[in-house]
């Protein structure tokens, strides 16, 4: 179809009648002109007032046109309307009537498939306008959504109220603070794999299908001084999230930070590229995604107020740049350091040094035969269980991600009445501060002596199979440790045999053992209560023997394989420690 001046008039009258707000531009106005056919066009405006964005009749077809140029006044500058292009491509990609393509340096067009003629030109123009105009208006409305108004301007009234505080904050709450990357921090250097992993996690956990569910993204540490919050830990995650928000059109204070190191600048540039590609490909509703990022991402934030830099580092000794959540033991250290008065900084240094050395030593001692650090086994598998059994509760019903942190946080007190008379007994309330660090140090010293005893080594080495045998071993050792804490090695062999017999009875009574059932059995039998109220070994041994004496004898032919296996291990343990047993009736007890 040839574009003539009468065709121009026909299109102008048609558009004015149906869409009076639209503009029509024709470049061919003189029928005597020798302008080549392929250079003639008629342009019709879209709902965005920009002459370089329009519908266009040209070369026997109709297309939606986005003309880009890096030259001012010669086209819209990339990526001014790239978001609109991405959106329209996405919502029309399955429609076989249209085809998207790039032409020139970077301009984009969506061609309505099929050639036009004088008879169907206006109808096809109406079809493409009615198809894309509502989609363009929908995009405009999305961009005008009130979520776009979320402000990230620094709020200088957000000041810490305590010397040390830990709280859960959303990403928005963190970015509203006057964040600063101190000179002593290493440069921003997240690799491609880290950025992609973060983006994938965000896309999954911030999905609209799980709306309003928070996503905890690890821990960060801020050091407040002179009106700014230095980022001690969390720089890599916070900068990457700020780059993401920046691409989505939401600025934050970290984007005003100067990255003077050339290597850091190259990481920023490349990660911007990764973020841009990922968002265009995977994020359909950017405003909802911005809101989810700001409101649903949460951090465990440790804020140190006007402390010295050295003291700040005592709270967190191993910089965590990968977004891994702090362990219960990291959080306990920070929690109890808060209770040490600021004027006693030396105590804080000492407590933190001892704690860090304990963790380092425990992690270095891990092996295939002992996969758990000693401090963790002592506080979790032993003392935590003992404390729950003392309350006649089942510890296995409390096996959650933070049960250790919750158990060993400072107990409530009446401020008017300071605590006194602590004996560092495993079941006493936990006092905040130096008492807790001493509590752990004292019990860990006992644990390290306990695991050298013949009785412990015998049980630990005998109960080595997988499954229920390990569950029984953990419970047996915890009860043995409870006895050892009170009476040391005196009559430990006698107590071990009675504890073994008690748990063997549970195995006799249970065809299919379960960890929670084993722990419940021990709680109901009140073994640790017997130890607690005994003033000497004889009272505990007598009470336990009285309970066990009434257990019925189990014949071999009545036992299942798992029960015979357990009995064999108990017999093996008694034979190895027989020479240490004082009481003849225990030494010769039927098992």
Beta strands, then each sheet from edge to edge (+ up, - down):
strand 1: 24-26
strand 2: 41-45
strand 3: 53-58
strand 4: 61-66
strand 5: 98-103
strand 6: 107-112
strand 7: 164-170
strand 8: 179-180
strand 9: 215-225
strand 10: 228-233
strand 11: 297-305
sheet 1: 1+ 2- 3+ 4- 6+ 5-
sheet 2: 7+ 11- 9- 10+ 8+
end
